[in-house]
Amino acid sequence: MLLTLVLGACSRPAGGPPPGERVVPVTVANAQRRDVPIFLEGLGTVSAFQTVTVRPQVDGIIERVFFREGQAVRRGEPLAQIDPRPFLAQLHQAEAALARDQAQLATNKRNLERYELLAQRKLIPQQQADDQRGLVAQGEGVVRADQAQIETAKLSLVYARIVSPLDGITGIRNVDPGNLVRATDTTGIVVVTQLDPAAVLISLPQDVLTQVVEQQRRGPLEIQVFSRDGSAELGRGRLEVIDNAINTTTSTLRLKAVVPNPESALWPNAFVKARLLLTTRVGALVVPAHALQRGPNGTFVYVVGSDKTVQPRPVTVERQQGDLVLISKGLQPGEGVVTEGQGQLRPGSKVAARPSAGTPDGGVPEGTGPGVGGSPRTPTP
């Protein structure tokens, strides 16, 4: 028995840890105070800022089409030409009627001058002069009607040349040259869509309504738009309007943002991810989200002591933002928390600490990512 104990003692390496005190390699980051931007993230749909279906305003035959499908056009740029000859004929007819009626009016005015002079000398009845005055007033009305007919004919000539109502991109042409178009047509000649700026419609849970309204009163709120997988930023804009009703089916609130789109990275009806910069939390105490654990008594972190042992510490989480967790209670700035390797830890375990990747000093990572980080892990028993 004594020989066995002596041999066991001799077989233990000098200076090695006793059984049950294995050193666990872990990754550690320090709790730090930092200004953290607070985002609200939701799904969005790109919408054209303006969309106009270009329809004819007069009836006629399409003579020419000036645009190519998918072409960028400017406001006032010609798109199509309707045969103008019928409207020119109407204009000439109205001008002729105006000349005739003006000549008749001039004759009636000269007669009125004579009749008034004769009526003053009692050579003709006053009624005859009054009747002539009525003819002059009637002629003046006819002349004004002729002038209106001329304006209508000129307007029809303007409408015969169809122009773009806005700066945008033309869609697929619906009418080819040679076809008869009417002002009552519903399909239109082409749809012109304004892409710069673009509108983005975002859905958020209705619970954030109070926060959004409160922050919007303080000033404009920035919107960041990302591709559907969140890998690329497509643009930044400003929140323009909060919808005036909650969607009762989905319990979501709809927001509209306007985003500059000079490179046409945003296309109508495309699905995107969007996040609203709500505010910036100044001087928040943060740790990486991977440090947070959940247990029977709530959330906690493993804190590394000066003796290289770890102890679980209950913490109160204010919120999780991206890859960071904002701690409101339970930690002090500078304390080291375990971010990887928690599954092998027990209270009092000795650890060999190494800093988190990208933070040589063991600090909190800088990036927060475009989205909300994963949920905290539960330690393995």
NUNURO-941596 format. One record per residue (C-alpha): y negated, z negated, x; residue in one letter. Coordinates in steps of 0.25 Angstrom, whole numbers. Example, Ala and Ser with C-alpha at 12.3 -4.5 7.8 and 13.67 -1.06 7.14 Angstrom:
BEGIN
<yy 18 zz -31 xx 49 residu A>
<yy 4 zz -29 xx 55 residu S>
//
This chain:
BEGIN
<yy 0 zz 0 xx 0 residu M>
<yy -10 zz -4 xx 11 residu L>
<yy -6 zz 9 xx 19 residu L>
<yy -9 zz 18 xx 7 residu T>
<yy -23 zz 11 xx 5 residu L>
<yy -26 zz 13 xx 20 residu V>
<yy -22 zz 28 xx 19 residu L>
<yy -30 zz 30 xx 7 residu G>
<yy -42 zz 25 xx 13 residu A>
<yy -40 zz 33 xx 26 residu C>
<yy -39 zz 46 xx 18 residu S>
<yy -53 zz 44 xx 11 residu R>
<yy -63 zz 53 xx 18 residu P>
<yy -74 zz 44 xx 25 residu A>
<yy -86 zz 43 xx 17 residu G>
<yy -81 zz 51 xx 5 residu G>
<yy -84 zz 46 xx -9 residu P>
<yy -74 zz 37 xx -16 residu P>
<yy -65 zz 43 xx -27 residu P>
<yy -73 zz 46 xx -40 residu G>
<yy -86 zz 48 xx -33 residu E>
<yy -85 zz 63 xx -31 residu R>
<yy -99 zz 70 xx -28 residu V>
<yy -102 zz 80 xx -39 residu V>
<yy -110 zz 92 xx -35 residu P>
<yy -122 zz 94 xx -45 residu V>
<yy -134 zz 102 xx -46 residu T>
<yy -147 zz 93 xx -48 residu V>
<yy -161 zz 96 xx -53 residu A>
<yy -173 zz 87 xx -53 residu N>
<yy -181 zz 84 xx -66 residu A>
<yy -195 zz 89 xx -65 residu Q>
<yy -207 zz 90 xx -73 residu R>
<yy -212 zz 104 xx -76 residu R>
<yy -220 zz 112 xx -86 residu D>
<yy -210 zz 118 xx -95 residu V>
<yy -213 zz 130 xx -104 residu P>
<yy -207 zz 127 xx -118 residu I>
<yy -202 zz 140 xx -125 residu F>
<yy -196 zz 143 xx -138 residu L>
<yy -186 zz 154 xx -138 residu E>
<yy -181 zz 163 xx -149 residu G>
<yy -176 zz 177 xx -152 residu L>
<yy -186 zz 188 xx -155 residu G>
<yy -187 zz 202 xx -160 residu T>
<yy -197 zz 212 xx -155 residu V>
<yy -206 zz 219 xx -165 residu S>
<yy -216 zz 230 xx -164 residu A>
<yy -230 zz 225 xx -164 residu F>
<yy -234 zz 236 xx -174 residu Q>
<yy -225 zz 247 xx -180 residu T>
<yy -231 zz 258 xx -188 residu V>
<yy -224 zz 269 xx -196 residu T>
<yy -232 zz 281 xx -195 residu V>
<yy -233 zz 289 xx -208 residu R>
<yy -241 zz 301 xx -213 residu P>
<yy -253 zz 298 xx -221 residu Q>
<yy -254 zz 312 xx -227 residu V>
<yy -243 zz 322 xx -231 residu D>
<yy -240 zz 334 xx -223 residu G>
<yy -232 zz 342 xx -213 residu I>
<yy -230 zz 336 xx -199 residu I>
<yy -235 zz 346 xx -189 residu E>
<yy -233 zz 339 xx -176 residu R>
<yy -228 zz 326 xx -170 residu V>
<yy -235 zz 321 xx -158 residu F>
<yy -227 zz 309 xx -153 residu F>
<yy -213 zz 308 xx -147 residu R>
<yy -203 zz 297 xx -152 residu E>
<yy -205 zz 284 xx -144 residu G>
<yy -218 zz 288 xx -139 residu Q>
<yy -229 zz 278 xx -136 residu A>
<yy -242 zz 282 xx -144 residu V>
<yy -256 zz 277 xx -145 residu R>
<yy -264 zz 273 xx -158 residu R>
<yy -270 zz 286 xx -164 residu G>
<yy -260 zz 295 xx -156 residu E>
<yy -256 zz 307 xx -164 residu P>
<yy -241 zz 306 xx -169 residu L>
<yy -240 zz 318 xx -179 residu A>
<yy -248 zz 329 xx -186 residu Q>
<yy -247 zz 333 xx -201 residu I>
<yy -252 zz 347 xx -205 residu D>
<yy -267 zz 345 xx -207 residu P>
<yy -270 zz 358 xx -214 residu R>
<yy -269 zz 353 xx -228 residu P>
<yy -278 zz 342 xx -225 residu F>
<yy -288 zz 351 xx -218 residu L>
<yy -288 zz 360 xx -231 residu A>
<yy -291 zz 347 xx -239 residu Q>
<yy -302 zz 344 xx -230 residu L>
<yy -308 zz 358 xx -231 residu H>
<yy -307 zz 357 xx -246 residu Q>
<yy -314 zz 344 xx -247 residu A>
<yy -325 zz 349 xx -238 residu E>
<yy -327 zz 361 xx -247 residu A>
<yy -328 zz 352 xx -259 residu A>
<yy -338 zz 343 xx -252 residu L>
<yy -347 zz 355 xx -249 residu A>
<yy -346 zz 360 xx -263 residu R>
<yy -350 zz 347 xx -269 residu D>
<yy -361 zz 344 xx -259 residu Q>
<yy -367 zz 357 xx -263 residu A>
<yy -366 zz 354 xx -278 residu Q>
<yy -372 zz 340 xx -275 residu L>
<yy -384 zz 346 xx -268 residu A>
<yy -386 zz 356 xx -280 residu T>
<yy -386 zz 344 xx -290 residu N>
<yy -395 zz 336 xx -282 residu K>
<yy -406 zz 347 xx -282 residu R>
<yy -404 zz 349 xx -297 residu N>
<yy -406 zz 334 xx -298 residu L>
<yy -419 zz 334 xx -291 residu E>
<yy -424 zz 345 xx -300 residu R>
<yy -419 zz 338 xx -313 residu Y>
<yy -426 zz 325 xx -309 residu E>
<yy -439 zz 333 xx -307 residu L>
<yy -438 zz 340 xx -320 residu L>
<yy -434 zz 327 xx -327 residu A>
<yy -447 zz 320 xx -322 residu Q>
<yy -455 zz 331 xx -328 residu R>
<yy -448 zz 330 xx -341 residu K>
<yy -443 zz 344 xx -340 residu L>
<yy -428 zz 341 xx -342 residu I>
<yy -421 zz 329 xx -348 residu P>
<yy -419 zz 317 xx -339 residu Q>
<yy -404 zz 318 xx -343 residu Q>
<yy -403 zz 331 xx -335 residu Q>
<yy -408 zz 325 xx -322 residu A>
<yy -399 zz 313 xx -324 residu D>
<yy -387 zz 322 xx -326 residu D>
<yy -390 zz 329 xx -313 residu Q>
<yy -391 zz 316 xx -306 residu R>
<yy -377 zz 313 xx -311 residu G>
<yy -372 zz 327 xx -305 residu L>
<yy -378 zz 323 xx -292 residu V>
<yy -371 zz 310 xx -291 residu A>
<yy -358 zz 316 xx -296 residu Q>
<yy -359 zz 327 xx -285 residu G>
<yy -362 zz 316 xx -274 residu E>
<yy -349 zz 309 xx -279 residu G>
<yy -341 zz 322 xx -278 residu V>
<yy -347 zz 324 xx -263 residu V>
<yy -342 zz 310 xx -259 residu R>
<yy -328 zz 314 xx -265 residu A>
<yy -328 zz 326 xx -257 residu D>
<yy -331 zz 319 xx -244 residu Q>
<yy -320 zz 309 xx -247 residu A>
<yy -310 zz 321 xx -249 residu Q>
<yy -315 zz 326 xx -235 residu I>
<yy -312 zz 312 xx -229 residu E>
<yy -298 zz 312 xx -235 residu T>
<yy -295 zz 326 xx -230 residu A>
<yy -300 zz 322 xx -216 residu K>
<yy -291 zz 309 xx -217 residu L>
<yy -279 zz 317 xx -220 residu S>
<yy -282 zz 326 xx -208 residu L>
<yy -282 zz 313 xx -200 residu V>
<yy -269 zz 308 xx -206 residu Y>
<yy -262 zz 321 xx -203 residu A>
<yy -263 zz 318 xx -189 residu R>
<yy -254 zz 305 xx -188 residu I>
<yy -257 zz 296 xx -176 residu V>
<yy -251 zz 283 xx -171 residu S>
<yy -257 zz 270 xx -178 residu P>
<yy -254 zz 262 xx -165 residu L>
<yy -250 zz 261 xx -151 residu D>
<yy -235 zz 261 xx -150 residu G>
<yy -221 zz 269 xx -149 residu I>
<yy -217 zz 280 xx -159 residu T>
<yy -203 zz 279 xx -165 residu G>
<yy -194 zz 290 xx -170 residu I>
<yy -201 zz 301 xx -177 residu R>
<yy -197 zz 302 xx -192 residu N>
<yy -204 zz 315 xx -195 residu V>
<yy -203 zz 329 xx -187 residu D>
<yy -214 zz 339 xx -187 residu P>
<yy -213 zz 349 xx -199 residu G>
<yy -210 zz 338 xx -210 residu N>
<yy -218 zz 334 xx -222 residu L>
<yy -223 zz 320 xx -221 residu V>
<yy -230 zz 312 xx -233 residu R>
<yy -239 zz 300 xx -233 residu A>
<yy -228 zz 293 xx -242 residu T>
<yy -217 zz 295 xx -231 residu D>
<yy -211 zz 281 xx -227 residu T>
<yy -204 zz 285 xx -215 residu T>
<yy -216 zz 289 xx -207 residu G>
<yy -217 zz 298 xx -195 residu I>
<yy -214 zz 288 xx -184 residu V>
<yy -215 zz 273 xx -181 residu V>
<yy -225 zz 268 xx -170 residu V>
<yy -222 zz 255 xx -164 residu T>
<yy -231 zz 246 xx -156 residu Q>
<yy -223 zz 240 xx -144 residu L>
<yy -234 zz 234 xx -136 residu D>
<yy -236 zz 223 xx -139 residu P>
<yy -223 zz 219 xx -146 residu A>
<yy -220 zz 209 xx -156 residu A>
<yy -209 zz 199 xx -155 residu V>
<yy -204 zz 191 xx -166 residu L>
<yy -197 zz 178 xx -162 residu I>
<yy -189 zz 168 xx -170 residu S>
<yy -189 zz 153 xx -167 residu L>
<yy -183 zz 141 xx -174 residu P>
<yy -192 zz 136 xx -185 residu Q>
<yy -193 zz 122 xx -178 residu D>
<yy -202 zz 127 xx -168 residu V>
<yy -213 zz 132 xx -177 residu L>
<yy -221 zz 119 xx -176 residu T>
<yy -221 zz 120 xx -160 residu Q>
<yy -225 zz 135 xx -160 residu V>
<yy -236 zz 133 xx -170 residu V>
<yy -242 zz 121 xx -163 residu E>
<yy -241 zz 129 xx -149 residu Q>
<yy -247 zz 142 xx -155 residu Q>
<yy -259 zz 134 xx -160 residu R>
<yy -262 zz 130 xx -146 residu R>
<yy -262 zz 144 xx -141 residu G>
<yy -254 zz 157 xx -140 residu P>
<yy -239 zz 156 xx -137 residu L>
<yy -232 zz 165 xx -127 residu E>
<yy -219 zz 172 xx -130 residu I>
<yy -210 zz 177 xx -120 residu Q>
<yy -200 zz 188 xx -124 residu V>
<yy -187 zz 191 xx -117 residu F>
<yy -175 zz 201 xx -118 residu S>
<yy -164 zz 197 xx -128 residu R>
<yy -156 zz 191 xx -117 residu D>
<yy -168 zz 184 xx -111 residu G>
<yy -166 zz 191 xx -97 residu S>
<yy -180 zz 198 xx -97 residu A>
<yy -194 zz 195 xx -102 residu E>
<yy -199 zz 206 xx -110 residu L>
<yy -213 zz 201 xx -113 residu G>
<yy -223 zz 189 xx -116 residu R>
<yy -232 zz 188 xx -128 residu G>
<yy -239 zz 179 xx -138 residu R>
<yy -235 zz 172 xx -151 residu L>
<yy -243 zz 179 xx -162 residu E>
<yy -238 zz 173 xx -175 residu V>
<yy -228 zz 163 xx -181 residu I>
<yy -222 zz 168 xx -193 residu D>
<yy -226 zz 162 xx -206 residu N>
<yy -212 zz 158 xx -211 residu A>
<yy -199 zz 153 xx -206 residu I>
<yy -187 zz 161 xx -208 residu N>
<yy -179 zz 152 xx -217 residu T>
<yy -166 zz 160 xx -214 residu T>
<yy -166 zz 157 xx -199 residu T>
<yy -176 zz 145 xx -199 residu S>
<yy -184 zz 153 xx -188 residu T>
<yy -198 zz 155 xx -185 residu L>
<yy -203 zz 169 xx -182 residu R>
<yy -214 zz 171 xx -171 residu L>
<yy -221 zz 184 xx -167 residu K>
<yy -226 zz 187 xx -153 residu A>
<yy -233 zz 199 xx -147 residu V>
<yy -229 zz 203 xx -134 residu V>
<yy -235 zz 214 xx -125 residu P>
<yy -225 zz 225 xx -123 residu N>
<yy -231 zz 235 xx -113 residu P>
<yy -217 zz 239 xx -107 residu E>
<yy -210 zz 240 xx -121 residu S>
<yy -200 zz 229 xx -117 residu A>
<yy -200 zz 224 xx -131 residu L>
<yy -195 zz 234 xx -141 residu W>
<yy -196 zz 232 xx -157 residu P>
<yy -184 zz 225 xx -163 residu N>
<yy -178 zz 220 xx -149 residu A>
<yy -172 zz 206 xx -149 residu F>
<yy -179 zz 197 xx -138 residu V>
<yy -179 zz 183 xx -134 residu K>
<yy -193 zz 176 xx -135 residu A>
<yy -198 zz 163 xx -131 residu R>
<yy -211 zz 156 xx -135 residu L>
<yy -219 zz 148 xx -125 residu L>
<yy -222 zz 136 xx -133 residu L>
<yy -228 zz 127 xx -123 residu T>
<yy -227 zz 121 xx -109 residu T>
<yy -221 zz 107 xx -107 residu R>
<yy -230 zz 101 xx -96 residu V>
<yy -223 zz 92 xx -86 residu G>
<yy -209 zz 91 xx -93 residu A>
<yy -198 zz 85 xx -86 residu L>
<yy -187 zz 95 xx -85 residu V>
<yy -173 zz 97 xx -79 residu V>
<yy -163 zz 109 xx -80 residu P>
<yy -156 zz 111 xx -93 residu A>
<yy -143 zz 110 xx -86 residu H>
<yy -145 zz 96 xx -82 residu A>
<yy -145 zz 91 xx -97 residu L>
<yy -132 zz 85 xx -102 residu Q>
<yy -127 zz 80 xx -115 residu R>
<yy -119 zz 68 xx -118 residu G>
<yy -115 zz 58 xx -129 residu P>
<yy -128 zz 51 xx -128 residu N>
<yy -137 zz 64 xx -127 residu G>
<yy -143 zz 72 xx -116 residu T>
<yy -143 zz 67 xx -101 residu F>
<yy -144 zz 72 xx -87 residu V>
<yy -137 zz 68 xx -74 residu Y>
<yy -147 zz 62 xx -65 residu V>
<yy -144 zz 61 xx -50 residu V>
<yy -148 zz 48 xx -43 residu G>
<yy -152 zz 45 xx -29 residu S>
<yy -138 zz 41 xx -26 residu D>
<yy -133 zz 55 xx -29 residu K>
<yy -126 zz 50 xx -42 residu T>
<yy -129 zz 55 xx -56 residu V>
<yy -131 zz 47 xx -69 residu Q>
<yy -133 zz 53 xx -83 residu P>
<yy -147 zz 51 xx -89 residu R>
<yy -150 zz 53 xx -103 residu P>
<yy -162 zz 62 xx -105 residu V>
<yy -171 zz 66 xx -117 residu T>
<yy -173 zz 81 xx -118 residu V>
<yy -186 zz 86 xx -123 residu E>
<yy -182 zz 101 xx -124 residu R>
<yy -174 zz 111 xx -116 residu Q>
<yy -182 zz 123 xx -111 residu Q>
<yy -175 zz 134 xx -104 residu G>
<yy -167 zz 129 xx -92 residu D>
<yy -175 zz 116 xx -92 residu L>
<yy -174 zz 103 xx -100 residu V>
<yy -186 zz 95 xx -103 residu L>
<yy -183 zz 80 xx -102 residu I>
<yy -192 zz 70 xx -109 residu S>
<yy -184 zz 57 xx -105 residu K>
<yy -174 zz 52 xx -96 residu G>
<yy -178 zz 59 xx -82 residu L>
<yy -188 zz 58 xx -72 residu Q>
<yy -194 zz 69 xx -64 residu P>
<yy -187 zz 71 xx -51 residu G>
<yy -173 zz 66 xx -55 residu E>
<yy -161 zz 75 xx -52 residu G>
<yy -152 zz 79 xx -63 residu V>
<yy -139 zz 86 xx -62 residu V>
<yy -139 zz 101 xx -67 residu T>
<yy -125 zz 105 xx -64 residu E>
<yy -112 zz 98 xx -62 residu G>
<yy -114 zz 88 xx -73 residu Q>
<yy -100 zz 90 xx -78 residu G>
<yy -94 zz 82 xx -66 residu Q>
<yy -104 zz 70 xx -66 residu L>
<yy -102 zz 56 xx -71 residu R>
<yy -112 zz 45 xx -71 residu P>
<yy -113 zz 41 xx -56 residu G>
<yy -107 zz 53 xx -50 residu S>
<yy -111 zz 57 xx -36 residu K>
<yy -117 zz 71 xx -35 residu V>
<yy -121 zz 81 xx -24 residu A>
<yy -134 zz 87 xx -30 residu A>
<yy -139 zz 100 xx -27 residu R>
<yy -151 zz 107 xx -33 residu P>
<yy -151 zz 116 xx -45 residu S>
<yy -151 zz 131 xx -42 residu A>
<yy -165 zz 136 xx -39 residu G>
<yy -170 zz 122 xx -37 residu T>
<yy -168 zz 119 xx -23 residu P>
<yy -175 zz 105 xx -24 residu D>
<yy -167 zz 102 xx -36 residu G>
<yy -178 zz 104 xx -46 residu G>
<yy -178 zz 110 xx -60 residu V>
<yy -176 zz 125 xx -60 residu P>
<yy -189 zz 133 xx -63 residu E>
<yy -184 zz 143 xx -73 residu G>
<yy -182 zz 140 xx -88 residu T>
<yy -177 zz 154 xx -92 residu G>
<yy -181 zz 162 xx -105 residu P>
<yy -172 zz 154 xx -114 residu G>
<yy -167 zz 140 xx -117 residu V>
<yy -156 zz 135 xx -108 residu G>
<yy -142 zz 131 xx -111 residu G>
<yy -139 zz 118 xx -118 residu S>
<yy -136 zz 106 xx -110 residu P>
<yy -121 zz 104 xx -105 residu R>
<yy -112 zz 92 xx -108 residu T>
<yy -106 zz 86 xx -96 residu P>
<yy -91 zz 88 xx -95 residu T>
<yy -83 zz 75 xx -97 residu P>
//
